[in-house]
Amino acid sequence: MTVMASGVLLYRQAPDGPRLLVLRNRGGGHWGFAKGRRDPDDRHEVACALREVEEETGYAHLGLREDFRAELTYLVRDDDGPDYPKCVTYFLAAAPEDEPQLSAEHEDYRWATPREARTLLGFGQLQDLAERAFAALDDA
C-alpha cells in the first residue's frame, strides 16, 4: 500500500531572486522540504501539508499558491521492515518574515538559492522539484 504524504515548499523573495527553505533532517542528515505522512484526521492533502509545515517550521495560516502542485512517487528503503512506495504532494507558499522554529525532526535550515538547492538536495526528484518551484516563482 502506498503511503500518502504532503508538504510545502516555502519561499522568500531576496534582492538577488527567490529562495526556498530547505531543512536538514536530524536523523539522516539529508536536506529536504517540510512534509509528512497523512494522518487519519487530515481531511485532504492540503490539510496534511498545512499541518506538517506548521509542525516542522512553526509557520501557520499560509496561503498556498494555486498555480503549483507537484507529486513525487518513490520507493522508501526501510532498514526495519519491507520497502514501501510513497507519494508526496507538494504545494508552494510564501513564508512569513520571521525565521522558522524547527521541530526536533530537523537540525538546520537554509534559505537556498537555485544553485544551493541543487547542491544540498541529494535526490534528483527533489532537485527537479526545486527547479520547478523556482521556475513558477520566476513566471509570477
N, C-alpha and C positions, 0 to 999 in steps of 0.2 A: 504494500500500500504506500502511495506517495505521501510524504509529509508536506503539508502546506504551510507556507510562511509568508510574511510580508515585511517590507522595510521602507525607509525613506532616505533618499539622498538629499542631504541638506546643503544649501549653497549660500554664499555671500558674494556680493559684488565688491571687488577691490579695485583700486586705481588701475592696476595692470590687467584686469579681467576677472571673471568669476573664479571662485574657489569652492571645492567640495570638502565637506567634513569627512575625514577618514578616521577610523577608530582602530587601535591595536588591541587585539584580543589578549587577555591576561594569560590564558592557559596555553594557547598555541603560538602566540607572538605574531600571528599574521594580521594584516590590515584589511579592513572591510568597511561596510556601512552598517548603520543601525538597522537591525532586523531581528526577527524571531518567529518561532512557531505560532501557528494559530491556535488559540485556546477555545474550548467549547463555548465560552461566554462571548467570544468575538462574533458580532453579528455578520460580519463580512470582512473581506480582505483589507478594506480601508480602516476599519475599526482596529484590526490587528496591527496594521502599520503605525497608526497613531499611538496605540498603547505601547508598542515596543520602542518607538522613538522617545516617548516620554520616560519610560523606564531606564533607557540606556543613556540619555542625554539631559533629561530634566526639562526638555522643551515641550510645552503643551500648547494646545489651541493653534496648531499650524494650519495654514491654508495650502492644500495640495494643488499643484498646477494641473489643470485639466488637459493639457497638451502632452503629458508624459505618463506613460505606463509601460513597464517592461517586465518580462518574465524570464527568469533563468531556471533551467532544469538541469540537475546534475545528480550523480551518484555519490552519496556520502560514505566514506570509508569509516567503519566503526570497529575499533580495536576490541570493544567489549561485546560485540554481537555481530549479526549479519549486516552487510552493507544495505543501504536503502536509498530509494530515489527521493529527491526533494525538489519542490517547485517554489521559488520565491518570487513574489510580485513586488516590484519596486515602484515608488512614486517619487516625485520631486517637489521640494518646498523650500522657500526662503527661511533661513534661520533667524531667530531673534538676535539682537545686538550683543547680549551677554554671552559669556563663554559657557560651553556645556558643563554640566555636572555629571561626570561619568559614574556609571554603576560599577559594582565590583567585578563585572564581567570584562571591563576594559581598563587598560593601564596607561594609555596615552591617546592623544588625538592630534591631528594637524588639519589646517585649512589648506588643502593641496591645490596647486596649480595643475593644469593638464599634464605637464611633464612629471611633476612629483607624484601625481596619482598613478600614472603609468608605471613609475619605478616602484612605488610602495605596494600596489595591488599585485600580488603574486599570481593570481589566476587570470587567464586570458579572458574569461567571461566577465570578470569584474572590471578588467581594463576596458573591454568593449563597452560595458555599461557606463563607465565614467565618460568615455568619449561621446557616447550618445547623449548623456546629460549635458556635457559641455556644448555640444552642437545645438541642443534645444535652447540653451541659455544664450548662445550667440545669435540664434534666429529670433529671439524675443525682442 
